[in-house]
Amino acid sequence: MKKRIALFLAALLLAASCRGVWAENTLLADILCGIDYGNQVTYVIGHKSPDADTIGSAMAYAWLLRQLGINAEAAATAKANRETQYALDICGLEQPEILSDAAGKQFILVDHSEYSQALDGMKDARVVGIVDHHGVGDVRNTQRIAVISLPAGATASIIYKMYLDCGVDIPADMARALLIAVLSDTKGMTSNVTLLDREACASLPYAAGIDDVDALYEGMRKAKTSFDGMTAKEIFLSDYKEYLAGETGFGIGSVFTETEESLAELTEMIEKEFPAIYASCGQDMLFCLVSTDGTTWMTWYGEGAEKAVKDSFPQYDGGGRLVFVHGSRMNA
């Protein structure tokens, strides 16, 4: 009997050491702690061309995992874009460590699940978790892995829910990291907004100690549309993702601007540099979306790109561009 009691107590101690706090004995915490992380650090990292959702989600999720007793650290693939850096500065946050190669390391991926969007060397790394709001990509692991994919407006909203599910209070700095991520990916709660995003955006400002959310987002928006001193390539890559369809690789850059007048200027600027950008990106096709609140201009480059546009948009009849206005479509 004494031996059985001793074994039972030892099991409780082991579970508590994983969670960090006995009281946080929740289903999700147990699931996350059930992964074999080994003795090495687990880096929580987002996609290439990191944006606010990628950076904020990595920071907040790594902090949550540490509260559960998991040796996790936030990381980034590159320097944050202007919108994200502005938000980090305003919120008193430091960008995570930048990694250049994933090979031989251990990761949890946030805001992406495709090798084409991941840090170089990810196929030679061990992935033990994924949290994403886009869908299920091609990242694989033959061992147990925790994958959480929900159709929210931002990955950060999912991580906000994970704090609640794990019974862990969100500290002010991590609330700020999550808030700027939700605001960025939902364009100030105007695009792809779900009930979960609304709940997160309603709750996080109190924990973050931010009184004027509109002012915070307005500053982020202005930073995002400030291209002074940037080359066409830097502008194109500031919000850029790569995809693989069969054997065909393609990249999509998304550029947001405040005024209708600058749509043509930015589009022409990128089009002039498309050959050089194409040569450096290593993709079969490139597409660029230049948008205001009401209009998007789409342009492209590379063999097969125009055919892909024709196949996707039958009304396209030439001209090298498409313009989308409030859901309608016409040639530019």
N, C-alpha and C positions, 0 to 999 in steps of 0.2 A: 504493500500500500504506500509506504513512504517513498519507494522508488517511483511509483506512478505519479505521486504528487510532485516529486522533484522534476520529472520529465515534463509534466504539465506546466509548472512554473517556468522552466527553461524555455518552453515554446512561447509562453507569454512574453518573456524578456526578449526573445528573438524578434517577435512581431513588433514589440515596442521600439526596439532599436532601429528597425526599418522606418517606422512612422515618425519617430522622434518624440511623439506625445501619445501616451496610451489612449487618451480620450478621443483622438481622431481615428477611431476604428471604423472607417467607412468602407463601403464596397469599392469605390473607385480607388481609394488609397491602397487597399489590399491588392487590387489588380495591378496598379502601377509598381508596387513593391514586389510583385510576383515575378518580374523580369530579372533574369540573371545579368546584372550589370558588371560583374567581376570587380576587380580592384582598381580599374582605371577610371579616369574622369570621363563623364559623358557630356559632350558638347551639345548644346541646344542651338540650332542654327537655322536661318532662313535661306531664301533663294539668292541667286546672283542679282546684281543691281538692287541692293537692299532698300526697301521702302520702310515707312513707319510701322506697318503691320508686321513685317518680317523682324525688324529690330525690337519693337516693343513686346511682341509675343515671345521672342527668344529670351529676353530679359526676365519677363514675368513668369514664364514657365520654369526657367532654371531656378528661380527663387522658390517657387512652390515645391519643386522636387527636392530641394535642399531641406525644406521643412519636413519632408517625409523621410529624411535620412539618406537620400540618394546624392551621390557626389556628382553634381551637375554644375556646369558653367555655361553662361551665354557666350555666343561667338557670332561673328559676322563674316560675310564673304568679301566685303569691300567697304570703303568709306560710304557713309549714308548720303543720300541725296539732300538737296538744299532744304526741302520741306521738313524732312526728318531731323536734320541737324538743327534747324531753327527750333523745332519742338523740344528736342533734347536740351538745348541751351536754356530755353524758357523754363523748362521743368526741372532744371538742375540735375540732369542725368548725364552719365558718361556712356559713350558708345562702347559696346562690348569689344573684346579682343578680336582682331582681324586675323583669320587663318587663310593661308594660301594653298594648302593641300590637305585633303581629307584622308589620304591613304594611311592605313594602319591605326587610325583613331576610331573612336566610338561616338555615335551621334543619335540625337533625336531631331527629326526634321520638322520645322514649323512653316506654315504658309506655302508649302510645295510638297510634291511627292514624285517628282520626275527627275531622273538622272540628268536630263538635258538642262534643267534649271538649278541643279545642285552644284556645290563647290567641286572644283576639279579633284579627281581622285576618289569620288564617293563610291564608285563601284569596287574599290579596293579597301573600303572602310566597313565597319559593322554598324548597321542601322538598327536601333532597338526600339524606336518609337516614331510615330508620325502624328501631328495634329494639323489639320488642313481644312479649308473651306471651299476648295476648288473641285475636288473629286479624288479618284484613286488613280495614281500614276503607275509607273513601271518599276519603282523601287522594290527590291525583293530581299527577303531574309529567310533562311531555312530554319532559324530558331524562333522561339516565341517572341512576338513583337506586339506592342500596344498601338493600335491604329484608331484614331478618333477623327472621323470626317463628317462634318455637318454643314448643310447649305446655309451658313450664316453670312452676313455681309463682311465680316472680318474674322480672321483666325483668333484675334484677341478676344472677341466676344465668347468664343468657345472656351478659351482659357479662363476668362472671368467665371464662367459656369463651373469649370473644374475646381476653382478655389472654393466655390459654394459647396460643391459635391464632396470635397475633401474636408470640409469644415474648418478651413484655414482662413483667417482674417487677412484681407488685402492691405498691406502697409501703404502709406501715402506715396512713396516713390514708385512702387509697382502699380498702384492705381493710376498714376500719371502716365506710366509707360503704356498701360492698356488703353487709357482714354485717347491718347494721341493716335494710337493704332486704329481704334474704331473710327475716330473722326476722319482719318485719312482715307481708309478703304471705303467708307460710305459717303465720301465727299460731303462731310458735314451733315450726315444723316439725311441725304437726299437721293442716294442711289443704292439699290440692292439691300434695302433695310428690312430686317426681319424683327420679329418680336423680341428675340434674344438680344439683338443689337440695341433695341430701344431700352430694354431693361438694363443692359450694361451702361449705356450712355446716361441713363437716369440715376444710377447708383454710384458710378465711379467718381464723379466730381466731388461728392461729399467725402469719400475716402481720400481723394487726392488733394483736398483743400483748395480746389479751384472754383472761384465764384462766377467767373464770366467765361463760359465755354465758347460762346459765339466769338468773343475777342480772341481766344486762343486759336480757334479754327481760322479766323480771318487772317491772322498772322501767318499761319501755316500755308494758307492759300496764296498769299502774296509771295512768300518765299518760293513756293512751287512754280510760280509763273515768272520768276525773276531769272532771266537768262543772260544777264550782263556778264561779259567776259567768258562765256561758254562757247565752245566750238559746236558745229553741227553734230558731230559724233557724240560729244558729251551730252547734248540735249536729247538726242535719240536714245542713248543708253541710260538716261536718268530714270526711266521707267520702262524696262525692257525684259522680255522673257523669251526663252527658246523652247520649241516643241519638236517632237518627232512623230511623223505620220508615216508608218511603214518604214521605208528607207529614206524618206525625204525630211530633211531638217529645215525648219523655218523660224525666223525670229520676228517678234512684234514689238515695236516701240510705241509708247503712248505718251503724247505731249499735250499738256493742258495750258491754255492761254486765256487771258481775261477778255480780250476784245476780238470782234469779228475781223477787224482790220489786219490783225497780226496773223490770221490763219494762212493767208497766201504767202506772206513773208517767211514764216517758219517752214511751211511746206516746201517752198522753192529752195530755201537754204539747205534743207535736208536732202532734197532731190539732187542738188548739185554735188553733194558729198556722198551720195549713195554708192558709187563705185568703190571709193576708198573704204567706206564702212563695211561694204559687202566683202571686200577682200580680207578684212581683219576679223570678221565675225565667224567665218567658216561655215555659214549656212547656205542651203540651196536657194532660199528665197527670203526676202526681207519685206515687211509691211510696216507702215507707219500710220498711226492715227493721230491727227492734230485736231484738238477739240476746244470748243468753248462750252458754256452751259447749254446752248441750243443747237450747235452745229458741229459735225465731225467731217473732216476731210481725210480720206484714205488714199495713200499712194504706195507704190511697191517697186521692187527691183529684183532681178534675177530670172534665170531661165525657168519658165513654167509658172511664174507668178501671175501674169495676166490671164493665163488659161484658168488658173485656180479661181481668180476673181470672176471670170465669165461663168464658170461652173457654179459658183456660189451665188452670183447675182445676175440672173438671166437678162435683166433689163440693161445691163451694161453694154454699150455699143461702141466703145472706144474712147479715146481721149486721155487715157493714162491716169485718171483719178476718178474717185467716187465721192459724192457729197451726200451726207445724211443730215436731214433737217427735221427735228421733232418726229422721228419715226418714218419720214418719207425718204425717198431715194431718188437722186438724179445725177447725171454726169456733170463733171466740172469742165 
